[in-house]
Amino acid sequence: MGSSTISRSMVAQIVREVALEYLGREKNTQGPMLTVQTSSRHMHVCREDMDVLFGPGSELTFDRPLFQEGNFAAKETVTIVGPRSRLISNLRILGPMRKQSQVELAFTDAIMLGFNDLPVRLSGDIAGTPGAVIIGPKGVVELKQGIIRAAIHVHMNPDEAAHFGVSKGDRMNLRIGGPAGVTFNNVHVRIDPTSRLNVHMDTDEANACGLHLTKEMELFK
């Protein structure tokens, strides 16, 4: 039988290729990085209502960026008056402006204002929801609808959706570990090419699971 020898350089090349393939597989198994954040009560405002609340031609003033690109907390705030004349002041407006105004509250916010059965909706789905009086520095708007409890949801881009095997409108589960660990069902999937993987829950949900105390988070079908 003939014999052959493998050069040292060839051995080194083979080792490099195997190592790179292994590291590539390891990287792919990690999946996208998940961020879970608390979404405090806030308002989205349309152009027409902005003109009434803050004056004709007024614009939102940038205060700080939010996690999703292009979204920001504005310096402008308003006061919301509930059905029993109870109110919450310093309600933050988030930008950019929307086609229709809406207010997103946590359950305890809603009860305090006098909304005993506020519907849980995704942002933008406001048909048939209650309204409220909104007071700004320049005027008052009476919203006929648009007051909701925001449904827990996850933003993701198409690549992240493919990783989880989900489509727009699907629902997922979110496990939060730690001493007050809990699993949230019915996490609504929202997909957009510009989105980054990010779950939004309200302040009541975040407090219930001790979100600020844990780093154990898992999103799954």
Residue frames as a rotation matrix with the C-alpha (Angstrom) as fourth column:
MET 1
0.577 0.816 0.000 0.00
0.816 -0.577 0.000 0.00
0.000 0.000 -1.000 0.00
GLY 2
-0.229 -0.634 0.738 1.19
0.548 -0.711 -0.440 3.43
0.804 0.304 0.511 -0.74
SER 3
0.076 0.216 -0.973 1.40
0.950 -0.313 0.004 6.02
-0.303 -0.925 -0.229 1.96
SER 4
0.041 -0.029 0.999 0.90
0.508 -0.860 -0.046 9.73
0.861 0.509 -0.021 1.90
THR 5
-0.526 -0.260 -0.810 1.63
0.840 -0.310 -0.446 12.47
-0.135 -0.915 0.381 4.34
ILE 6
0.577 0.727 0.371 -0.46
0.716 -0.669 0.198 15.50
0.392 0.151 -0.907 5.19
SER 7
-0.400 -0.783 0.476 1.42
0.457 -0.620 -0.637 18.72
0.794 -0.037 0.606 5.51
ARG 8
-0.631 0.089 -0.770 1.21
0.737 -0.239 -0.632 20.79
-0.240 -0.967 0.085 8.66
SER 9
-0.913 0.284 -0.292 -0.37
-0.333 -0.934 0.132 23.68
-0.235 0.218 0.947 6.76
MET 10
-0.511 0.755 -0.411 -3.13
-0.238 0.335 0.912 21.38
0.826 0.563 0.008 5.44
VAL 11
-0.372 0.337 -0.865 -3.86
0.829 0.540 -0.146 20.15
0.418 -0.771 -0.480 8.98
ALA 12
-0.810 0.011 -0.587 -4.09
0.354 -0.788 -0.504 23.74
-0.468 -0.616 0.634 10.18
GLN 13
-0.826 0.521 -0.215 -6.50
-0.516 -0.542 0.663 24.61
0.229 0.659 0.717 7.37
ILE 14
-0.349 0.705 -0.617 -8.75
0.239 0.704 0.669 21.65
0.906 0.086 -0.414 8.18
VAL 15
-0.493 0.113 -0.863 -8.80
0.870 0.061 -0.489 22.59
-0.003 -0.992 -0.128 11.87
ARG 16
-0.923 0.137 -0.359 -9.72
-0.094 -0.986 -0.136 26.20
-0.373 -0.092 0.923 11.02
GLU 17
-0.652 0.705 -0.279 -12.59
-0.438 -0.050 0.897 25.10
0.619 0.707 0.342 8.75
VAL 18
-0.265 0.546 -0.795 -14.00
0.613 0.732 0.298 22.71
0.744 -0.408 -0.529 11.35
ALA 19
-0.653 -0.051 -0.756 -13.71
0.706 -0.402 -0.583 25.34
-0.274 -0.914 0.299 14.07
LEU 20
-0.927 0.303 -0.220 -15.45
-0.353 -0.903 0.246 28.02
-0.124 0.306 0.944 11.98
GLU 21
-0.446 0.792 -0.417 -18.27
-0.138 0.400 0.906 25.64
0.885 0.461 -0.069 11.10
TYR 22
-0.302 0.284 -0.910 -18.73
0.854 0.506 -0.125 24.74
0.425 -0.814 -0.395 14.76
LEU 23
-0.798 -0.052 -0.601 -18.70
0.401 -0.789 -0.465 28.35
-0.450 -0.612 0.651 15.91
GLY 24
-0.848 0.517 -0.116 -21.19
-0.427 -0.538 0.726 29.25
0.313 0.666 0.677 13.20
ARG 25
-0.230 0.775 -0.588 -23.59
0.325 0.631 0.705 26.58
0.917 -0.029 -0.397 14.41
GLU 26
-0.448 0.006 -0.894 -23.15
0.894 -0.011 -0.448 27.78
-0.012 -1.000 0.000 18.00
LYS 27
-0.957 0.053 -0.286 -23.95
-0.041 -0.998 -0.049 31.36
-0.288 -0.035 0.957 16.99
ASN 28
-0.644 0.744 -0.180 -27.06
-0.361 -0.088 0.928 30.35
0.674 0.663 0.325 15.08
THR 29
-0.251 0.569 -0.783 -28.47
0.652 0.698 0.298 28.36
0.716 -0.436 -0.545 18.00
GLN 30
-0.852 -0.114 -0.510 -28.43
0.490 -0.516 -0.703 31.40
-0.183 -0.849 0.496 20.26
GLY 31
0.074 0.930 0.359 -31.24
0.982 -0.132 0.138 33.11
0.175 0.342 -0.923 18.38
PRO 32
-0.075 -0.050 0.996 -32.10
0.244 -0.969 -0.030 36.81
0.967 0.240 0.085 18.43
MET 33
-0.894 -0.300 -0.334 -31.69
0.399 -0.189 -0.897 38.79
0.206 -0.935 0.289 21.66
LEU 34
0.067 0.998 0.014 -35.00
0.736 -0.059 0.674 39.40
0.673 -0.035 -0.738 23.46
THR 35
-0.957 -0.234 0.172 -35.77
0.072 -0.764 -0.641 42.68
0.281 -0.601 0.748 25.22
VAL 36
-0.034 0.958 -0.284 -38.82
0.868 0.168 0.467 42.96
0.495 -0.231 -0.838 27.49
GLN 37
-0.917 -0.314 0.248 -39.92
0.206 -0.901 -0.381 46.45
0.343 -0.298 0.891 28.50
THR 38
-0.300 0.810 -0.503 -42.61
0.794 -0.080 -0.602 48.15
-0.529 -0.580 -0.619 30.54
SER 39
-0.632 0.213 0.745 -44.89
0.471 -0.658 0.588 50.46
0.615 0.722 0.316 28.59
SER 40
-0.757 0.335 -0.561 -46.29
0.423 -0.403 -0.811 53.10
-0.498 -0.852 0.164 30.94
ARG 41
0.321 0.945 0.067 -49.60
0.757 -0.213 -0.617 54.85
-0.569 0.249 -0.784 30.29
HIS 42
-0.723 -0.576 -0.380 -49.35
0.186 -0.694 0.696 57.24
-0.665 0.432 0.609 27.35
MET 43
0.473 0.858 -0.202 -51.17
0.053 -0.257 -0.965 58.90
-0.880 0.445 -0.167 24.48
HIS 44
-0.647 -0.477 0.594 -50.77
0.675 0.003 0.737 58.88
-0.354 0.879 0.321 20.71
VAL 45
0.022 0.642 -0.767 -52.13
0.106 -0.764 -0.636 62.01
-0.994 -0.067 -0.084 19.04
CYS 46
0.135 0.108 0.985 -53.33
0.979 0.140 -0.149 62.83
-0.154 0.984 -0.087 15.53
ARG 47
-0.740 -0.487 0.463 -52.66
0.604 -0.785 0.139 66.10
0.296 0.382 0.875 13.67
GLU 48
-0.043 0.824 0.565 -56.17
0.182 -0.549 0.815 67.48
0.982 0.138 -0.127 14.21
ASP 49
0.803 0.371 -0.466 -56.15
0.483 0.051 0.874 66.90
0.348 -0.927 -0.139 17.97
MET 50
-0.141 -0.932 -0.334 -52.57
0.985 -0.165 0.044 68.18
-0.096 -0.323 0.942 18.26
ASP 51
-0.578 -0.033 0.816 -53.70
0.389 -0.889 0.240 71.50
0.718 0.456 0.526 16.78
VAL 52
0.464 0.835 0.295 -56.47
0.029 -0.347 0.937 71.82
0.885 -0.426 -0.185 19.39
LEU 53
0.778 -0.125 -0.616 -54.43
0.615 0.351 0.706 70.68
0.128 -0.928 0.350 22.39
PHE 54
0.070 -0.903 -0.425 -51.18
0.790 -0.210 0.576 72.56
-0.609 -0.376 0.699 21.66
GLY 55
0.141 0.052 -0.989 -52.09
-0.266 -0.960 -0.088 75.14
-0.954 0.275 -0.122 19.03
PRO 56
0.949 0.314 0.011 -52.37
-0.056 0.203 -0.978 75.18
-0.309 0.927 0.211 15.22
GLY 57
0.691 -0.690 -0.215 -49.27
-0.302 -0.005 -0.953 73.85
0.656 0.724 -0.212 13.47
SER 58
0.364 -0.573 0.734 -47.64
-0.903 -0.026 0.428 72.69
-0.227 -0.819 -0.527 16.71
GLU 59
0.294 -0.378 -0.878 -45.23
-0.401 0.785 -0.472 69.77
0.868 0.490 0.079 16.59
LEU 60
0.972 -0.016 -0.234 -44.15
0.202 0.564 0.801 67.17
0.120 -0.826 0.551 19.12
THR 61
0.466 -0.844 0.267 -40.88
-0.826 -0.523 -0.211 68.02
0.317 -0.122 -0.941 20.86
PHE 62
0.383 -0.399 -0.834 -38.36
0.076 0.913 -0.402 65.16
0.921 0.090 0.379 21.00
ASP 63
0.677 -0.162 0.718 -37.43
-0.732 -0.248 0.634 64.18
0.075 -0.955 -0.287 24.56
ARG 64
-0.302 -0.785 0.541 -35.85
-0.707 0.565 0.425 60.71
-0.639 -0.254 -0.726 24.33
PRO 65
-0.390 0.125 -0.913 -35.76
-0.788 0.468 0.400 57.80
0.477 0.875 -0.084 21.87
LEU 66
0.484 0.539 0.689 -37.72
-0.746 0.666 0.003 54.59
-0.458 -0.515 0.725 22.40
PHE 67
-0.121 -0.610 0.783 -36.46
-0.137 0.791 0.596 51.08
-0.983 -0.035 -0.179 21.65
GLN 68
0.261 0.285 0.922 -38.15
0.826 0.428 -0.366 50.82
-0.499 0.858 -0.124 18.25
GLU 69
-0.725 -0.686 0.064 -36.45
0.601 -0.584 0.546 53.01
-0.337 0.434 0.835 15.66
GLY 70
-0.699 0.402 0.591 -38.29
0.260 -0.627 0.734 56.22
0.666 0.667 0.334 14.82
ASN 71
0.456 0.867 -0.200 -40.44
0.493 -0.059 0.868 56.20
0.741 -0.494 -0.455 17.97
PHE 72
-0.676 -0.722 0.150 -39.86
0.318 -0.469 -0.824 58.67
0.665 -0.509 0.547 20.78
ALA 73
0.081 0.608 -0.790 -41.21
0.986 -0.165 -0.026 60.10
-0.146 -0.776 -0.613 24.00
ALA 74
-0.010 -0.003 1.000 -42.22
0.474 -0.880 0.002 63.72
0.880 0.474 0.010 23.53
LYS 75
-0.939 -0.329 -0.095 -41.94
0.258 -0.495 -0.830 66.51
0.226 -0.804 0.550 26.07
GLU 76
-0.510 0.814 0.279 -45.63
-0.654 -0.578 0.489 67.29
0.559 0.067 0.826 25.64
THR 77
-0.915 0.320 -0.246 -48.09
0.404 0.738 -0.541 65.97
0.008 -0.594 -0.804 28.23
VAL 78
-0.406 0.866 0.293 -51.86
-0.358 -0.446 0.821 66.20
0.841 0.228 0.490 28.67
THR 79
-0.786 0.309 0.535 -54.51
-0.491 0.215 -0.844 65.53
-0.376 -0.926 -0.017 31.31
ILE 80
-0.673 0.613 -0.413 -57.12
0.002 0.560 0.829 62.81
0.739 0.557 -0.378 30.82
VAL 81
-0.593 0.596 0.542 -60.51
-0.783 -0.270 -0.560 63.06
-0.187 -0.756 0.627 32.54
GLY 82
-0.979 0.189 -0.081 -62.41
0.172 0.968 0.183 59.80
0.112 0.165 -0.980 33.10
PRO 83
-0.355 0.931 0.086 -66.15
0.314 0.032 0.949 59.14
0.880 0.364 -0.303 33.21
ARG 84
0.464 0.518 -0.719 -66.40
0.843 -0.009 0.538 59.98
0.272 -0.855 -0.441 36.94
SER 85
0.857 -0.164 0.488 -64.51
-0.117 -0.985 -0.125 63.26
0.501 0.050 -0.864 36.56
ARG 86
0.671 -0.739 0.060 -61.38
0.161 0.224 0.961 61.63
-0.724 -0.635 0.269 37.92
LEU 87
0.922 -0.333 -0.196 -58.20
-0.326 -0.398 -0.857 62.62
0.208 0.855 -0.476 36.15
ILE 88
0.455 -0.889 0.051 -54.58
0.727 0.404 0.555 61.73
-0.514 -0.215 0.830 35.49
SER 89
0.897 -0.218 -0.385 -52.24
-0.337 -0.901 -0.274 64.60
-0.288 0.375 -0.881 34.71
ASN 90
0.007 -0.983 -0.185 -48.84
-0.856 -0.102 0.507 64.55
-0.517 0.155 -0.842 33.01
LEU 91
0.582 0.236 0.778 -49.93
0.173 0.899 -0.402 61.85
-0.794 0.369 0.483 30.56
ARG 92
-0.346 -0.884 -0.315 -46.97
-0.216 -0.251 0.944 61.55
-0.913 0.394 -0.104 28.19
ILE 93
0.801 0.490 -0.343 -47.44
-0.426 0.064 -0.903 61.75
-0.421 0.869 0.260 24.41
LEU 94
-0.075 -0.801 0.594 -45.39
0.233 0.565 0.792 59.39
-0.970 0.198 0.144 22.25
GLY 95
0.350 0.121 -0.929 -44.33
-0.757 -0.548 -0.356 60.26
-0.552 0.828 -0.100 18.72
PRO 96
-0.999 0.016 0.049 -44.54
0.014 -0.834 0.552 60.35
0.049 0.552 0.833 15.85
MET 97
-0.412 0.910 -0.047 -48.11
-0.758 -0.371 -0.536 61.53
-0.505 -0.186 0.843 15.35
ARG 98
-0.765 0.262 0.588 -50.71
0.355 0.934 0.047 58.93
-0.537 0.245 -0.807 14.33
LYS 99
-0.792 0.557 0.250 -53.72
0.151 -0.218 0.964 58.96
0.591 0.801 0.089 12.02
GLN 100
0.365 0.923 0.124 -56.01
-0.004 -0.131 0.991 58.72
0.931 -0.363 -0.044 15.04
SER 101
-0.312 -0.463 0.830 -55.61
-0.783 -0.369 -0.500 59.60
0.538 -0.806 -0.247 18.69
GLN 102
0.530 0.464 -0.710 -55.67
0.092 0.801 0.592 56.95
0.843 -0.379 0.382 21.42
VAL 103
0.080 -0.458 0.885 -54.72
-0.951 -0.302 -0.071 56.50
0.300 -0.836 -0.460 25.07
GLU 104
0.158 -0.125 -0.979 -53.16
0.031 0.992 -0.121 53.31
0.987 -0.011 0.161 26.46
LEU 105
0.158 0.031 0.987 -53.70
-0.922 -0.353 0.158 52.60
0.354 -0.935 -0.027 30.16
ALA 106
-0.877 -0.318 -0.360 -52.90
-0.121 0.871 -0.476 49.85
0.465 -0.374 -0.802 32.64
PHE 107
-0.163 0.870 -0.466 -55.77
0.611 0.460 0.645 48.14
0.775 -0.180 -0.606 34.51
THR 108
-0.158 0.081 -0.984 -55.21
0.952 -0.253 -0.174 50.14
-0.264 -0.964 -0.037 37.72
ASP 109
-0.966 -0.148 -0.212 -55.10
0.076 -0.947 0.312 53.41
-0.247 0.286 0.926 35.71
ALA 110
-0.651 0.759 0.018 -58.45
0.026 -0.001 1.000 52.51
0.759 0.651 -0.020 34.13
ILE 111
0.006 0.661 -0.750 -60.11
0.881 0.351 0.317 51.68
0.473 -0.663 -0.580 37.46
MET 112
-0.507 -0.281 -0.815 -58.83
0.722 -0.655 -0.223 54.89
-0.472 -0.701 0.535 39.03
LEU 113
-0.984 0.114 -0.134 -60.33
-0.169 -0.819 0.548 56.93
-0.048 0.562 0.826 36.18
GLY 114
-0.263 0.950 0.168 -63.66
-0.594 -0.022 -0.804 55.13
-0.761 -0.311 0.570 36.43
PHE 115
0.031 0.212 -0.977 -63.36
-0.912 0.405 0.059 52.70
0.408 0.889 0.206 33.49
ASN 116
0.141 0.093 0.986 -64.49
-0.787 0.614 0.055 49.43
-0.600 -0.784 0.160 35.06
ASP 117
0.428 0.071 0.901 -64.37
0.302 0.928 -0.217 47.26
-0.852 0.365 0.376 31.93
LEU 118
0.329 -0.380 -0.865 -61.87
-0.754 -0.657 0.002 48.85
-0.569 0.651 -0.502 29.58
PRO 119
0.990 0.124 0.070 -61.25
-0.059 0.807 -0.587 46.58
-0.129 0.577 0.806 26.55
VAL 120
0.102 -0.979 0.177 -57.85
-0.045 0.173 0.984 44.99
-0.994 -0.109 -0.026 25.95
ARG 121
0.957 0.254 0.141 -56.77
0.147 -0.007 -0.989 45.91
-0.250 0.967 -0.044 22.42
LEU 122
-0.053 -0.948 0.315 -53.70
0.962 0.036 0.269 46.19
-0.266 0.317 0.910 20.23
SER 123
-0.368 -0.174 -0.913 -52.60
0.108 -0.984 0.144 49.71
-0.923 -0.045 0.381 19.44
GLY 124
-0.906 0.066 -0.419 -54.68
-0.411 -0.378 0.830 51.10
-0.103 0.924 0.369 16.58
ASP 125
-0.602 0.735 -0.312 -57.66
0.422 0.625 0.657 48.80
0.678 0.264 -0.686 17.18
ILE 126
-0.980 0.137 -0.142 -59.96
0.041 -0.564 -0.825 51.33
-0.193 -0.815 0.547 18.82
ALA 127
-0.551 0.833 -0.052 -63.36
-0.337 -0.165 0.927 50.79
0.763 0.528 0.372 17.15
GLY 128
0.359 0.858 -0.368 -66.10
0.092 0.360 0.928 50.64
0.929 -0.367 0.051 19.76
THR 129
-0.339 -0.545 -0.767 -63.84
0.846 0.181 -0.502 51.62
0.413 -0.818 0.400 22.67
PRO 130
0.538 0.573 -0.619 -64.71
0.803 -0.571 0.169 54.28
-0.257 -0.588 -0.767 25.29
GLY 131
0.192 -0.435 0.880 -63.77
0.461 -0.752 -0.472 57.92
0.867 0.496 0.056 24.95
ALA 132
0.201 -0.165 -0.966 -62.58
0.941 -0.241 0.237 60.58
-0.272 -0.956 0.107 27.37
VAL 133
0.987 0.065 0.149 -61.86
0.094 -0.975 -0.199 64.28
0.132 0.210 -0.969 27.70
ILE 134
0.156 -0.987 -0.038 -58.24
0.987 0.157 -0.035 65.30
0.040 -0.032 0.999 27.01
ILE 135
0.959 0.156 -0.236 -56.97
0.201 -0.962 0.183 68.66
-0.198 -0.223 -0.954 28.27
GLY 136
0.118 -0.942 0.314 -53.95
0.956 0.022 -0.292 70.37
0.268 0.335 0.903 26.75
PRO 137
-0.496 -0.402 -0.770 -52.34
0.671 -0.740 -0.045 73.77
-0.551 -0.539 0.637 27.36
LYS 138
-0.966 0.078 -0.247 -54.22
-0.207 -0.804 0.558 75.36
-0.155 0.590 0.792 24.44
GLY 139
-0.244 0.931 -0.273 -57.53
-0.903 -0.115 0.413 73.50
0.353 0.347 0.869 24.30
VAL 140
-0.368 0.282 0.886 -59.72
-0.541 0.710 -0.450 70.52
-0.756 -0.645 -0.109 25.09
VAL 141
-0.553 0.197 -0.810 -60.53
-0.690 0.436 0.577 67.48
0.467 0.878 -0.106 22.95
GLU 142
0.071 0.620 0.782 -63.38
-0.776 0.527 -0.347 65.08
-0.627 -0.582 0.518 23.63
LEU 143
-0.836 -0.390 -0.386 -62.34
-0.544 0.676 0.496 61.71
0.068 0.625 -0.778 22.23
LYS 144
0.231 0.967 -0.104 -65.39
-0.960 0.244 0.136 59.69
0.157 0.068 0.985 21.19
GLN 145
0.998 -0.038 -0.044 -63.31
0.044 0.988 0.147 56.49
0.038 -0.149 0.988 21.32
GLY 146
0.447 -0.894 -0.022 -59.68
-0.165 -0.058 -0.985 55.41
0.879 0.443 -0.173 21.72
ILE 147
0.032 -0.423 0.906 -59.17
-0.994 -0.104 -0.014 54.58
0.100 -0.900 -0.424 25.41
ILE 148
0.644 0.138 -0.752 -57.77
-0.281 0.957 -0.065 51.03
0.711 0.254 0.656 25.72
ARG 149
0.541 -0.621 0.567 -55.80
-0.448 0.358 0.819 48.65
-0.712 -0.698 -0.085 27.87
ALA 150
0.182 -0.539 -0.823 -52.86
-0.971 0.034 -0.237 47.74
0.155 0.842 -0.517 25.65
ALA 151
0.989 0.150 0.016 -52.58
-0.151 0.987 0.063 44.00
-0.006 -0.065 0.998 24.96
ILE 152
0.225 -0.948 0.224 -49.18
-0.338 0.140 0.931 42.47
-0.914 -0.285 -0.289 25.73
HIS 153
0.990 0.136 0.022 -47.39
-0.011 0.237 -0.971 42.08
-0.137 0.962 0.237 22.40
VAL 154
0.132 -0.982 0.131 -44.05
0.368 0.172 0.914 41.39
-0.920 -0.072 0.384 20.74
HIS 155
0.762 -0.050 -0.646 -42.48
-0.556 -0.562 -0.612 43.40
-0.333 0.825 -0.456 17.92
MET 156
0.032 -0.804 0.594 -40.20
0.172 0.590 0.789 41.51
-0.985 0.076 0.157 15.54
ASN 157
-0.127 -0.144 -0.981 -38.85
-0.895 -0.411 0.176 41.66
-0.428 0.900 -0.076 12.00
PRO 158
0.671 0.500 -0.548 -39.40
-0.713 0.638 -0.290 38.93
0.205 0.585 0.785 9.36
ASP 159
-0.151 -0.801 -0.579 -36.09
-0.383 0.588 -0.713 37.18
0.911 0.114 -0.396 10.12
GLU 160
-0.830 -0.111 0.547 -36.95
-0.558 0.133 -0.819 36.98
0.018 -0.985 -0.172 13.82
ALA 161
0.197 0.968 0.154 -40.44
-0.909 0.239 -0.343 35.73
-0.369 -0.072 0.927 12.95
ALA 162
0.472 -0.099 -0.876 -38.88
-0.566 0.728 -0.387 32.99
0.676 0.678 0.288 10.80
HIS 163
-0.646 -0.763 0.005 -36.63
-0.448 0.375 -0.812 32.00
0.617 -0.527 -0.584 13.73
PHE 164
-0.709 0.436 0.554 -39.67
-0.529 0.189 -0.827 31.47
-0.465 -0.880 0.097 15.96
GLY 165
-0.917 0.374 0.136 -41.84
0.374 0.692 0.617 30.07
0.137 0.617 -0.775 13.17
VAL 166
-0.201 0.870 -0.451 -44.64
0.652 -0.225 -0.724 32.60
-0.731 -0.439 -0.522 13.65
SER 167
-0.480 0.171 0.860 -46.67
0.739 -0.450 0.502 34.95
0.473 0.876 0.090 11.48
LYS 168
-0.903 0.210 0.375 -48.35
-0.302 -0.930 -0.207 38.30
0.305 -0.300 0.904 12.06
GLY 169
0.025 0.984 0.179 -51.39
-0.822 -0.082 0.564 37.85
0.569 -0.161 0.806 14.28
ASP 170
0.100 -0.067 -0.993 -50.11
0.311 0.950 -0.033 34.67
0.945 -0.305 0.116 15.96
ARG 171
0.689 0.089 0.720 -49.86
-0.621 -0.441 0.648 34.50
0.375 -0.893 -0.248 19.74
MET 172
-0.068 -0.828 -0.557 -46.90
0.014 0.557 -0.830 33.35
0.998 -0.064 -0.026 21.77
ASN 173
0.857 0.235 -0.458 -45.97
0.432 0.154 0.889 32.70
0.279 -0.960 0.030 25.40
LEU 174
0.114 -0.821 0.559 -43.53
-0.300 -0.565 -0.768 34.69
0.947 -0.080 -0.311 27.50
ARG 175
0.641 0.005 -0.768 -41.93
0.644 0.542 0.540 33.12
0.419 -0.840 0.344 30.56
ILE 176
0.246 -0.543 0.803 -40.49
-0.506 -0.778 -0.372 35.49
0.827 -0.315 -0.466 33.14
GLY 177
0.106 -0.289 -0.951 -38.37
0.584 0.792 -0.175 33.75
0.805 -0.537 0.253 35.78
GLY 178
-0.636 -0.442 0.633 -37.27
-0.235 -0.670 -0.704 34.87
0.735 -0.596 0.322 39.21
PRO 179
-0.983 0.165 -0.085 -38.94
0.134 0.313 -0.940 34.84
-0.129 -0.935 -0.330 42.65
ALA 180
-0.190 0.959 -0.209 -42.24
-0.276 -0.256 -0.927 36.13
-0.942 -0.118 0.313 41.22
GLY 181
-0.932 -0.331 -0.146 -41.96
-0.227 0.223 0.948 34.22
-0.281 0.917 -0.283 37.95
VAL 182
0.089 0.986 0.141 -44.98
-0.115 0.150 -0.982 33.86
-0.989 0.071 0.127 35.70
THR 183
-0.800 -0.257 0.542 -45.83
0.481 0.265 0.835 32.86
-0.358 0.929 -0.089 32.13
PHE 184
-0.261 0.694 -0.671 -47.89
-0.473 -0.698 -0.538 35.25
-0.842 0.177 0.510 30.02
ASN 185
-0.350 0.262 0.899 -50.11
0.737 0.670 0.092 33.69
-0.578 0.695 -0.427 27.35
ASN 186
0.555 0.705 0.442 -51.59
0.818 -0.364 -0.446 35.45
-0.153 0.609 -0.779 24.32
VAL 187
-0.094 -0.657 -0.748 -48.58
0.126 -0.753 0.646 37.61
-0.988 -0.033 0.154 23.51
HIS 188
0.829 0.551 0.100 -49.66
0.185 -0.101 -0.978 39.12
-0.528 0.829 -0.186 20.18
VAL 189
-0.171 -0.905 0.388 -47.13
0.741 0.142 0.657 38.96
-0.650 0.400 0.647 17.33
ARG 190
0.858 0.316 -0.404 -46.54
0.005 -0.793 -0.609 42.17
-0.513 0.521 -0.682 15.37
ILE 191
0.094 -0.829 0.551 -44.12
0.798 0.394 0.456 42.00
-0.595 0.397 0.699 12.42
ASP 192
0.972 0.094 -0.217 -42.46
-0.044 -0.830 -0.556 44.89
-0.233 0.550 -0.802 10.61
PRO 193
0.617 -0.776 0.133 -39.19
0.562 0.315 -0.765 45.05
0.552 0.546 0.630 8.61
THR 194
0.029 -0.630 0.776 -37.90
-0.222 -0.761 -0.609 47.88
0.975 -0.154 -0.162 10.81
SER 195
0.783 0.406 0.472 -38.71
-0.519 0.005 0.855 46.24
0.345 -0.914 0.214 14.15
ARG 196
-0.506 -0.850 -0.144 -36.34
-0.520 0.434 -0.736 44.75
0.688 -0.298 -0.661 16.71
LEU 197
-0.131 0.471 -0.872 -37.35
0.427 0.821 0.379 41.86
0.895 -0.322 -0.309 18.98
ASN 198
-0.936 -0.116 0.331 -39.12
-0.174 -0.667 -0.725 43.56
0.305 -0.736 0.604 21.85
VAL 199
-0.248 0.873 -0.421 -42.02
0.812 0.424 0.402 42.63
0.529 -0.242 -0.813 24.15
HIS 200
-0.714 0.147 0.684 -44.18
-0.353 -0.920 -0.170 45.42
0.604 -0.363 0.709 25.58
MET 201
-0.184 0.707 -0.683 -46.19
0.830 0.485 0.277 44.85
0.527 -0.516 -0.676 28.76
ASP 202
0.380 0.383 0.842 -47.99
-0.039 -0.903 0.429 47.40
0.924 -0.196 -0.328 30.92
THR 203
-0.366 -0.605 0.707 -46.96
-0.674 -0.351 -0.650 48.51
0.642 -0.714 -0.279 34.41
ASP 204
0.416 0.583 0.698 -49.39
-0.894 0.401 0.198 46.15
-0.164 -0.706 0.688 36.19
GLU 205
0.957 -0.070 -0.282 -48.01
-0.042 0.927 -0.373 43.14
0.287 0.369 0.884 34.31
ALA 206
0.119 -0.992 0.045 -44.41
-0.069 -0.053 -0.996 44.20
0.991 0.115 -0.075 34.91
ASN 207
-0.241 -0.159 0.957 -44.99
-0.911 -0.304 -0.280 44.70
0.336 -0.939 -0.072 38.64
ALA 208
0.714 0.631 0.302 -46.80
-0.696 0.685 0.215 41.36
-0.071 -0.364 0.929 38.97
CYS 209
0.898 -0.396 -0.192 -43.83
0.304 0.874 -0.379 39.39
0.318 0.281 0.905 37.63
GLY 210
0.660 -0.685 -0.309 -41.09
0.084 -0.341 0.936 41.54
-0.747 -0.644 -0.167 39.18
LEU 211
0.892 -0.244 0.380 -39.71
0.418 0.128 -0.899 42.32
0.171 0.961 0.216 35.73
HIS 212
0.650 -0.655 0.384 -37.06
-0.530 -0.754 -0.388 44.70
0.544 0.049 -0.838 37.07
LEU 213
0.390 -0.474 0.790 -35.64
-0.806 0.240 0.542 41.95
-0.446 -0.847 -0.288 39.31
THR 214
0.369 -0.180 0.912 -34.99
0.152 0.979 0.132 39.21
-0.917 0.090 0.388 36.76
LYS 215
-0.270 -0.474 -0.838 -33.03
-0.848 -0.296 0.440 38.51
-0.457 0.829 -0.322 33.61
GLU 216
-0.822 0.036 0.568 -34.71
0.155 0.974 0.163 35.13
-0.548 0.222 -0.807 33.02
MET 217
0.040 0.820 -0.571 -36.92
-0.642 -0.417 -0.643 35.60
-0.765 0.393 0.510 29.96
GLU 218
-0.846 -0.264 0.463 -38.06
0.136 0.733 0.666 33.14
-0.515 0.627 -0.584 27.32
LEU 219
-0.086 0.799 -0.595 -40.36
-0.832 -0.385 -0.398 33.71
-0.547 0.461 0.698 24.35
PHE 220
-0.939 -0.241 0.247 -41.86
-0.107 0.883 0.457 30.59
-0.328 0.402 -0.855 22.78
LYS 221
-0.548 0.759 -0.350 -44.80
-0.552 -0.014 0.833 29.26
0.628 0.651 0.427 20.74
